[in-house]
Amino acid sequence: MGNYAKKFSVFLNQNKGITAVVFCALLLFYWYEYRPTQIRESCAGEANFWAKDREVGTDYLVNQHIYDVAYSSTYKECLNRSGL
């Protein structure tokens, strides 16, 4: 196993430019694609949980309006708190 690690280390040293570009590309992908997706997914679940708690009575339209307002405000608050 040590032989592969040594070869990999030599490869990285010989190709520092490529290594830096790949590292930057992965970092940018994480920061601009993966991270926001995970935050939005988490906030959607949180907003859904809290919005369902605010439903009252049996009138569908009233409940739908309350749910929509509660979901929207909770979702936006979560995104803001999470840095998006």
C-alpha positions as CSV (number, residue, x, y, z in Angstrom):
1,M,0.0,0.0,0.0
2,G,2.9,2.3,0.7
3,N,4.0,2.0,-2.9
4,Y,0.7,3.4,-4.3
5,A,0.8,6.3,-1.8
6,K,4.4,7.2,-2.9
7,K,3.4,7.1,-6.6
8,F,0.3,9.3,-5.9
9,S,2.5,11.7,-4.0
10,V,4.9,11.9,-6.8
11,F,2.1,12.4,-9.3
12,L,0.7,15.3,-7.2
13,N,4.1,16.9,-7.0
14,Q,4.7,16.7,-10.7
15,N,1.2,18.0,-11.6
16,K,0.6,20.8,-9.1
17,G,-1.3,22.9,-11.5
18,I,-3.8,20.2,-12.4
19,T,-4.1,19.3,-8.8
20,A,-4.9,22.9,-7.9
21,V,-7.5,23.2,-10.7
22,V,-9.2,20.0,-9.7
23,F,-9.3,21.0,-6.0
24,C,-10.7,24.4,-6.9
25,A,-13.3,22.9,-9.2
26,L,-14.4,20.5,-6.4
27,L,-14.5,23.3,-3.9
28,L,-16.6,25.5,-6.2
29,F,-19.0,22.6,-7.0
30,Y,-19.5,22.0,-3.3
31,W,-20.0,25.7,-2.4
32,Y,-22.3,26.7,-5.3
33,E,-24.2,23.4,-6.1
34,Y,-24.2,20.8,-3.4
35,R,-24.3,22.9,-0.2
36,P,-27.2,25.1,-1.3
37,T,-29.2,22.0,-2.4
38,Q,-28.7,20.4,1.0
39,I,-29.7,23.7,2.8
40,R,-32.9,24.1,0.6
41,E,-33.8,20.5,1.2
42,S,-33.4,20.9,5.0
43,C,-35.3,24.2,5.1
44,A,-38.2,22.7,3.1
45,G,-38.5,19.9,5.6
46,E,-38.3,22.3,8.5
47,A,-40.8,24.7,7.0
48,N,-43.2,21.8,6.2
49,F,-43.0,20.6,9.8
50,W,-43.7,24.0,11.3
51,A,-46.4,25.0,8.8
52,K,-48.4,21.8,9.5
53,D,-48.4,22.7,13.2
54,R,-50.2,26.0,12.4
55,E,-53.3,24.5,10.8
56,V,-56.5,25.1,12.6
57,G,-60.1,24.1,12.1
58,T,-61.5,22.1,9.2
59,D,-61.9,24.7,6.4
60,Y,-59.5,23.7,3.7
61,L,-59.1,27.1,2.1
62,V,-58.3,28.8,5.4
63,N,-55.9,26.0,6.4
64,Q,-54.2,26.2,2.9
65,H,-53.7,29.9,3.3
66,I,-52.3,29.6,6.8
67,Y,-50.1,26.7,5.6
68,D,-48.8,28.7,2.6
69,V,-48.0,31.8,4.7
70,A,-46.4,29.8,7.5
71,Y,-44.4,27.7,5.0
72,S,-43.2,30.7,3.1
73,S,-42.1,32.7,6.1
74,T,-40.4,29.7,7.8
75,Y,-38.6,28.7,4.6
76,K,-37.3,32.2,4.0
77,E,-36.2,32.5,7.6
78,C,-34.4,29.2,7.5
79,L,-32.6,30.1,4.2
80,N,-31.5,33.4,5.7
81,R,-30.3,31.7,8.9
82,S,-28.4,29.2,6.8
83,G,-26.6,31.8,4.7
84,L,-28.5,31.6,1.4
